[in-house]
């Protein structure tokens, strides 16, 4: 999904509208201050974790052997259904 760039001032003046557009139209806003991106307003469902965050979470998880096998099975199934994004750099 492409992000819409707006200034922090615009976001402050139209905050309710930005939140509603993020929620109902799934618009992501990049907030810019002095010409530099400083924050992002994104729909909750769009939140993503990085590979590093996932690796850290998995390292910290204490799974029983059966849970680990089940998780691994689910991961294999998910990999079969996932597709590569059109732009791998996004």
Secondary structure, DSSP 8 states (H G I E B T S, - for coil): --EEEEEHHHHHHTHHHHHHHHHHH--EEEEEETTEEEEEE--GGG----HHHHHHHHHH----HHHHHHHHHHHHHHHHH----SSTT-
